[in-house]
Amino acid sequence: MSGFADEAQVHVKAGNGGAGAVSFRREAHVSRGGPDGGDGGDGGDVWLVASSNQASLLAFRDHPHRRGTDGKHGQGKRRHGSRGQALDVPVPVGTVVRGPDGAVLADLATAGDRWLAGAGGRGGRGNARFLSNRRRAPAFAEQGEAGEERWLDLELKLLADVALVGLPNSGKSTLISRISAARPKVADYPFTTLEPHLGVVRVGRPGDEAEFVVADVPGLVEGAAEGRGLGHRFLRHVERARALVVLLDLSPAAGASPADQERILLAELGRYRPELLERPRLVVGSKLDVASGPGDGGTALAISAVTGAGIPELLARLAGMVAEARAAEAEPARSIVIHRPLSEEIEVARADDGSFVVLGRPALRAVALSDLTDHDAVDYVQHRLRRLGVERALVRAGVRDGDVVHLGELSFTYQRDDGIDAAVAQSPPPRARRGGRRGRGDDR
């Protein structure tokens, strides 16, 4: 099995919020104890965190599910439930996160970057929160919200200072094994390399040496930018490289002249990302030891990874190119990720069957109660929806008498004469997702 994966999917499920408690104070010498149900705890968030200790997305291949812990339920005596523990999911530096529609949601390009992949659900409020002059003994509480749940596509783009680009079997793997400790598979046939490799190269004397990272990218063929061959899956690993080494095969078995090889490679890079042609690059002829004729084949430098010819000069030039590229880079612009709360506005959407769906966190929380058969609970829902302007939003959306309206798990038939108050009062109660918790002394 391959020890490297640069594409994977992850399923994140944030923790659910805990339910609020329904409880009343019952103690000796206290004849009319009031409600004292505590709030439920918030569910735990799920974060993706860029870590330099991760080098591949292989961990998500067989185990794609990541879940935050649920918040605890509230209890009597105003004891609030503890919140769920947030989960940090480490991913390799350079991971790009995409949604189901392919849109980029996050680019974790620097170690320590964090992105909220799943927000935990809010905990429900206990019945003590609903005490008012009108409701002296509320016997209902809020259910906790469900945590966010979704599938995400992960795509790894390796971070390297130099990327080796060449046709299949051009000597890239042999070169990186010569100049670094990387040990990719080396063989005399095309597409030996099926996964990219990174190697750390050190040039200079100890204490005053330059260090840079080189990526061995699988061979490209003509048409790779359009998906031909194997190399098209790895073109993304060239995107972040500061400099490029275009490796041309000088041996008689190459099948194409160095000039044709260079033309093919640059054309594919340009079709994939035109800005790649503006990167600093060095054209290098490889396999000098078995070259068909004298000279370097028109390249800037000719080397032999087998005999070592030209390797010191190559490393010196690469170190200079990397140093210049690093110096030319301004301070990396760190995008500030602002985590805004979910929309608090009330919206009305039209379903495929012609019914109306009320959206908006406040409206959904208004009906997420433990017992909508309770008179006080129905009264609270009516008052809350009226203040939120749900009926006005429905009228603006074109609701008519007899239309079905969905509000969370609550569904009712709208009647303009009676309004939303009577409709909610006459509608069947939704099935509770999680029953409100009652404390000692629930009997009123």
Phi, psi and omega per residue, in radians:
M1 nan 2.455 3.140
S2 -1.139 2.490 3.118
G3 -1.678 0.290 -3.111
F4 -2.469 2.461 3.054
A5 -2.536 2.259 3.133
D6 -1.962 0.105 3.043
E7 -2.425 2.397 3.121
A8 -2.849 2.934 3.031
Q9 -2.083 2.611 3.086
V10 -2.333 2.400 3.068
H11 -1.861 2.033 -3.134
V12 -1.847 2.412 3.073
K13 -2.390 1.866 3.107
A14 -1.269 2.787 -3.100
G15 -1.209 2.581 3.056
N16 -1.377 2.621 3.058
G17 -1.307 2.604 3.106
G18 -1.335 2.700 3.140
A19 -1.403 2.539 3.022
G20 -1.245 2.718 -3.079
A21 -1.712 2.579 2.988
V22 -1.877 1.947 -3.056
S23 -2.652 2.661 3.102
F24 -2.276 2.514 -3.106
R25 -1.236 2.185 3.100
R26 -2.337 1.839 3.135
E27 -2.416 2.850 3.091
A28 -1.110 2.457 3.109
H29 1.181 0.208 3.044
V30 -2.066 1.721 -3.013
S31 -1.342 -0.558 -3.097
R32 -2.286 1.208 3.108
G33 -1.202 2.418 -3.101
G34 -1.468 3.139 3.118
P35 -1.172 2.415 -3.140
D36 -2.441 0.546 3.103
G37 -1.282 2.312 -3.115
G38 -1.496 2.915 -3.127
D39 -1.451 2.664 3.018
G40 -1.387 2.700 3.137
G41 -1.420 2.665 3.094
D42 -1.218 2.617 3.078
G43 -1.306 2.737 -3.112
G44 -1.349 2.411 3.097
D45 -1.348 2.814 3.024
V46 -2.074 2.131 -3.106
W47 -2.016 2.467 2.923
L48 -1.694 2.228 -3.040
V49 -2.179 2.183 3.105
A50 -1.264 2.185 -3.091
S51 -2.248 2.366 3.099
S52 -1.318 -0.144 3.105
N53 -1.469 -0.112 3.120
Q54 -1.866 2.350 -3.114
A55 -2.080 -0.082 -3.049
S56 -2.713 2.849 3.071
L57 -1.696 0.318 -3.052
L58 -1.070 -0.524 -3.079
A59 -1.123 -0.330 -3.100
F60 -1.634 -0.131 -3.065
R61 -1.150 -0.898 -3.092
D62 -1.657 -0.346 -3.103
H63 -2.317 1.396 -3.042
P64 -1.486 -0.142 -2.988
H65 -1.586 2.308 3.071
R66 -2.318 2.217 -3.027
R67 -2.328 2.380 3.008
G68 -1.454 2.810 -3.110
T69 -1.476 2.644 -3.125
D70 -1.348 2.677 3.009
G71 -1.305 2.670 3.136
K72 -1.442 2.679 3.112
H73 -1.267 2.667 3.030
G74 -1.251 2.882 -3.132
Q75 -2.375 3.024 3.103
G76 -1.145 3.035 -3.103
K77 1.044 0.561 3.100
R78 0.982 0.609 3.093
R79 -1.571 2.034 -3.105
H80 -1.467 2.535 3.093
G81 -1.273 2.587 3.125
S82 -1.292 2.632 -3.140
R83 -1.408 2.671 3.134
G84 -1.213 2.670 -3.115
Q85 -1.372 2.284 3.094
A86 -1.193 2.593 -3.115
L87 -2.000 2.146 3.037
D88 -1.690 2.106 -3.136
V89 -1.835 1.914 -3.123
P90 -1.288 2.377 3.063
V91 -2.297 2.762 -3.133
P92 -1.134 2.597 3.017
V93 -1.085 2.294 -3.086
G94 1.778 0.157 -3.128
T95 -1.399 2.308 3.067
V96 -1.868 2.292 -3.113
V97 -1.845 2.243 3.127
R98 -2.154 2.600 3.063
G99 -1.448 3.115 3.138
P100 -1.045 -0.450 3.131
D101 -1.529 0.048 3.127
G102 1.544 -0.077 -3.138
A103 -1.241 2.445 3.127
V104 -1.307 2.144 3.131
L105 -1.729 -0.547 -3.122
A106 -2.781 2.598 3.073
D107 -2.244 1.767 -3.064
L108 -1.582 1.391 -2.983
A109 -1.611 -0.153 -3.081
T110 -2.285 2.455 3.130
A111 -0.990 2.300 -3.126
G112 1.708 -0.215 3.093
D113 -1.060 2.416 -3.117
R114 -2.218 2.528 3.096
W115 -2.472 2.300 -3.116
L116 -1.340 1.839 -3.108
A117 -1.481 -0.542 3.136
G118 -2.598 2.146 -3.129
A119 -1.553 2.325 3.119
G120 -1.206 2.634 3.128
G121 -1.290 2.612 3.093
R122 -1.266 2.551 3.054
G123 -1.313 2.605 3.129
G124 -1.364 2.690 3.130
R125 -1.513 2.434 3.101
G126 -1.317 2.966 -3.061
N127 -1.174 -0.323 3.082
A128 -1.094 -0.435 -3.136
R129 -1.273 -0.322 -3.052
F130 -1.768 0.174 3.095
L131 -1.214 2.297 3.088
S132 -2.655 3.101 3.114
N133 -1.120 -0.500 3.129
R134 -1.475 -0.578 -3.113
R135 -2.009 1.680 -3.096
R136 -1.465 -0.386 -3.111
A137 -2.469 1.155 -3.134
P138 -1.097 2.268 -3.118
A139 -1.890 0.564 3.128
F140 -2.437 2.779 3.102
A141 -2.500 3.028 3.134
E142 -1.589 2.529 2.954
Q143 -1.358 2.725 3.043
G144 -1.339 2.653 3.092
E145 -1.342 2.637 3.047
A146 -1.324 2.464 3.091
G147 -1.244 2.703 -3.138
E148 -1.130 2.433 -3.094
E149 -2.416 2.265 3.138
R150 -2.921 2.829 3.011
W151 -1.683 2.476 3.122
L152 -2.288 2.559 3.056
D153 -1.709 2.264 3.119
L154 -1.903 2.394 -3.125
E155 -2.399 2.170 -3.091
L156 -1.715 2.226 3.005
K157 -2.001 1.948 -3.062
L158 -1.054 2.524 3.082
L159 -1.747 1.959 -3.122
A160 -2.460 2.635 3.071
D161 -1.349 -0.642 -3.087
V162 -2.311 2.352 3.063
A163 -1.996 2.280 3.087
L164 -1.552 2.081 -3.092
V165 -2.072 2.289 3.129
G166 -2.948 2.965 3.049
L167 -1.257 2.863 3.112
P168 -0.982 2.454 3.067
N169 1.132 0.589 3.136
S170 -1.647 -0.016 3.059
G171 1.773 0.273 -3.106
K172 -1.166 -0.785 -3.102
S173 -1.152 -0.679 3.102
T174 -1.119 -0.685 -3.134
L175 -1.149 -0.802 -3.089
I176 -1.205 -0.526 3.082
S177 -1.260 -0.410 3.137
R178 -1.387 -0.658 -3.002
I179 -1.725 -0.098 -3.135
S180 -2.519 -3.076 3.124
A181 -1.553 0.002 3.112
A182 -1.154 2.479 -3.110
R183 -2.258 1.243 3.066
P184 -1.278 2.877 3.116
K185 -1.205 2.331 3.142
V186 -2.124 2.176 3.109
A187 -2.695 2.856 -3.054
D188 -1.659 1.041 3.014
Y189 -2.723 2.715 -3.090
P190 -1.134 2.696 3.092
F191 1.008 0.647 3.014
T192 -1.104 -0.717 3.134
T193 -1.522 2.044 3.133
L194 -1.900 -0.040 3.096
E195 -2.573 2.587 -3.114
P196 -1.232 2.664 3.108
H197 -2.254 2.563 3.073
L198 -1.955 2.449 3.072
G199 -2.364 2.414 3.108
V200 -1.652 2.191 -3.098
V201 -1.957 2.326 3.102
R202 -2.089 2.269 -3.098
V203 -2.222 2.330 3.103
G204 1.949 -3.083 -3.126
R205 -1.458 2.646 3.104
P206 -0.993 2.354 -3.095
G207 1.613 -0.383 3.134
D208 -2.398 0.651 -3.076
E209 -1.733 2.618 3.043
A210 -1.658 2.510 -3.095
E211 -2.269 2.328 3.084
F212 -2.602 2.854 -3.061
V213 -1.882 2.322 3.133
V214 -2.014 2.378 3.119
A215 -1.913 2.259 3.038
D216 -1.658 1.845 -3.094
V217 -1.657 2.341 3.115
P218 -0.915 2.623 -3.021
G219 -1.025 2.515 3.103
L220 -1.762 2.609 3.047
V221 -2.153 2.897 3.121
E222 -1.117 2.232 -3.072
G223 1.646 0.147 -3.111
A224 -1.079 -0.637 -3.118
A225 -1.113 -0.410 3.114
E226 -1.672 0.069 3.064
G227 1.835 0.162 -3.123
R228 -1.484 2.546 3.093
G229 1.311 -2.897 -3.132
L230 -1.699 -0.401 -3.019
G231 -1.221 -0.330 -3.060
H232 -1.115 -0.465 -3.140
R233 -1.270 -0.272 -3.033
F234 -1.988 0.061 3.086
L235 -1.048 -0.490 -3.127
R236 -1.083 -0.429 -3.101
H237 -1.324 -0.159 3.093
V238 -1.523 -0.342 -2.967
E239 -1.020 -0.716 -3.011
R240 -1.604 -0.043 -3.097
A241 -1.199 2.425 3.118
R242 -1.322 -0.539 -3.114
A243 -2.497 2.721 -3.113
L244 -2.107 2.470 2.975
V245 -1.968 1.984 3.113
V246 -1.591 1.891 -3.027
L247 -1.687 2.130 -3.103
L248 -1.980 2.332 -3.104
D249 -1.413 2.102 3.138
L250 -1.654 -0.015 -3.064
S251 -1.361 2.760 3.118
P252 -1.096 -0.405 -3.087
A253 -1.461 0.093 -3.066
A254 -1.120 -0.632 3.137
G255 1.520 -0.187 3.114
A256 -2.617 2.587 3.137
S257 -1.202 2.751 3.087
P258 -0.956 -0.667 3.140
A259 -1.123 -0.725 3.118
D260 -1.174 -0.681 3.102
Q261 -1.065 -0.778 3.141
E262 -1.108 -0.714 3.135
R263 -1.079 -0.763 -3.130
I264 -1.111 -0.818 -3.076
L265 -1.130 -0.801 -3.133
L266 -1.170 -0.600 3.114
A267 -1.142 -0.717 -3.141
E268 -1.193 -0.701 3.091
L269 -1.096 -0.736 -3.133
G270 -1.162 -0.647 3.122
R271 -1.217 -0.599 -3.117
Y272 -1.315 -0.898 3.110
R273 -2.556 1.812 -3.101
P274 -0.987 -0.530 -3.118
E275 -1.187 -0.268 3.112
L276 -1.156 -0.462 3.138
L277 -1.260 -0.234 3.111
E278 -1.600 -0.099 3.124
R279 -1.265 2.616 3.017
P280 -1.041 2.331 -3.133
R281 -2.484 2.701 -3.142
L282 -2.245 2.151 3.132
V283 -1.578 2.108 -3.012
V284 -2.212 2.313 3.020
G285 -1.555 2.290 -3.114
S286 -1.909 2.960 3.131
K287 1.033 0.793 3.129
L288 -1.079 -0.502 -3.098
D289 -1.180 -0.373 3.129
V290 -2.126 0.419 -3.134
A291 -1.102 2.552 -3.075
S292 -1.283 -0.380 -3.126
G293 -2.590 3.011 3.131
P294 -1.230 2.852 3.083
G295 1.622 -3.060 -3.049
D296 -1.846 0.168 3.131
G297 1.220 0.386 -3.134
G298 1.436 0.123 3.131
T299 -1.526 2.880 3.134
A300 -1.221 -0.449 -3.093
L301 -2.727 2.487 3.077
A302 -2.081 2.411 -3.072
I303 -2.390 2.920 2.975
S304 -2.369 1.959 3.133
A305 -1.219 -0.321 -3.133
V306 -1.398 -0.871 -3.112
T307 -1.562 -0.315 -3.107
G308 1.582 0.031 -3.137
A309 -1.129 2.266 3.084
G310 1.388 -0.095 -3.090
I311 -1.152 -0.814 3.129
P312 -1.007 -0.740 3.123
E313 -1.143 -0.681 3.117
L314 -1.063 -0.837 -3.112
L315 -1.115 -0.674 3.124
A316 -1.119 -0.726 3.140
R317 -1.211 -0.667 3.098
L318 -1.143 -0.718 3.115
A319 -1.063 -0.710 3.102
G320 -1.150 -0.726 3.129
M321 -1.107 -0.747 -3.130
V322 -1.157 -0.730 3.127
A323 -1.074 -0.741 3.112
E324 -1.146 -0.706 3.141
A325 -1.149 -0.688 3.116
R326 -1.171 -0.690 -3.137
A327 -1.193 -0.561 -3.120
A328 -1.315 -0.347 3.141
E329 -1.312 2.316 3.036
A330 -1.295 3.030 3.056
E331 -0.955 2.174 -3.053
P332 -0.960 2.246 -3.130
A333 -1.324 1.955 3.130
R334 -1.589 2.036 3.125
S335 -1.286 2.272 3.135
I336 -1.487 2.092 -3.135
V337 -1.581 2.079 3.132
I338 -1.770 2.103 3.140
H339 -1.663 1.756 -3.140
R340 -1.538 2.582 3.074
P341 -1.167 2.813 3.100
L342 -1.062 2.699 -3.070
S343 -1.017 2.323 3.091
E344 -1.712 0.074 -3.112
E345 -1.465 2.606 3.107
I346 -1.547 2.224 3.110
E347 -2.248 2.663 3.106
V348 -2.180 2.189 3.128
A349 -2.016 2.725 3.135
R350 -1.771 2.189 3.133
A351 -1.409 2.920 -3.117
D352 -1.104 -0.522 -3.125
D353 -1.500 0.120 3.112
G354 1.602 -0.136 3.116
S355 -1.357 2.959 -3.115
F356 -1.907 2.438 -3.140
V357 -2.096 2.120 3.123
V358 -1.559 2.182 -3.128
L359 -2.025 2.748 3.135
G360 2.248 2.292 -3.046
R361 -1.023 -0.775 -3.117
P362 -1.065 -0.711 -3.132
A363 -1.158 -0.691 3.131
L364 -1.176 -0.651 3.108
R365 -1.207 -0.511 -3.109
A366 -1.118 -0.524 -3.111
V367 -1.827 0.003 -3.123
A368 -1.508 1.057 -3.112
L369 -1.841 2.786 -3.075
S370 -1.290 -0.456 -3.039
D371 -2.616 1.685 3.119
L372 -1.526 0.129 2.985
T373 -1.537 -0.178 3.126
D374 -1.358 2.361 -3.094
H375 -1.056 -0.757 -3.134
D376 -1.138 -0.608 3.128
A377 -1.150 -0.778 3.103
V378 -1.088 -0.711 3.113
D379 -1.074 -0.706 3.112
Y380 -1.130 -0.754 -3.138
V381 -1.071 -0.798 3.139
Q382 -1.055 -0.810 -3.120
H383 -1.128 -0.726 -3.102
R384 -1.179 -0.779 -3.141
L385 -1.139 -0.619 3.112
R386 -1.122 -0.763 -3.138
R387 -1.181 -0.578 -3.139
L388 -1.303 -0.253 3.124
G389 1.398 0.530 -3.123
V390 -1.137 -0.739 -3.105
E391 -1.148 -0.698 3.103
R392 -1.073 -0.715 3.123
A393 -1.133 -0.658 3.104
L394 -1.144 -0.735 3.125
V395 -1.102 -0.725 3.118
R396 -1.126 -0.533 -3.136
A397 -1.397 -0.109 3.076
G398 1.656 0.444 3.133
V399 -1.156 2.533 3.121
R400 -2.283 2.902 3.128
D401 -0.996 2.346 3.113
G402 1.591 -0.162 3.109
D403 -1.263 2.530 3.116
V404 -1.552 2.335 -3.129
V405 -2.094 2.285 3.097
H406 -1.903 2.245 3.116
L407 -2.330 1.637 -3.016
G408 1.142 -2.236 3.096
E409 -1.545 -0.015 -3.138
L410 -1.650 2.279 3.090
S411 -2.233 2.447 3.126
F412 -2.641 2.831 3.096
T413 -1.700 2.162 -3.047
Y414 -1.401 2.389 3.033
Q415 -2.269 2.106 -3.041
R416 -1.124 -0.642 -3.100
D417 -1.147 -0.733 -3.113
D418 -1.435 -0.519 -3.112
G419 1.411 -3.134 -3.054
I420 -1.250 -0.442 -3.122
D421 -1.067 -0.918 -3.131
A422 -1.167 -0.611 -3.132
A423 -1.107 -0.757 3.112
V424 -1.157 -0.692 -3.106
A425 -1.146 -0.559 -3.082
Q426 -1.614 -0.167 -3.073
S427 -1.351 2.626 3.080
P428 -1.191 2.495 -3.122
P429 -1.198 2.544 3.093
P430 -1.250 2.712 3.069
R431 -1.322 2.177 -3.071
A432 -1.150 2.350 3.096
R433 -1.257 -0.571 3.135
R434 -2.688 2.083 -3.025
G435 -1.100 2.477 3.063
G436 -1.112 2.515 -3.064
R437 -1.618 2.342 3.117
R438 -1.850 2.504 3.106
G439 -1.663 -2.945 -3.128
R440 -1.186 2.623 3.074
G441 1.233 0.774 -3.114
D442 -1.309 -0.421 -3.118
D443 -1.139 2.206 -3.136
R444 -1.661 nan nan
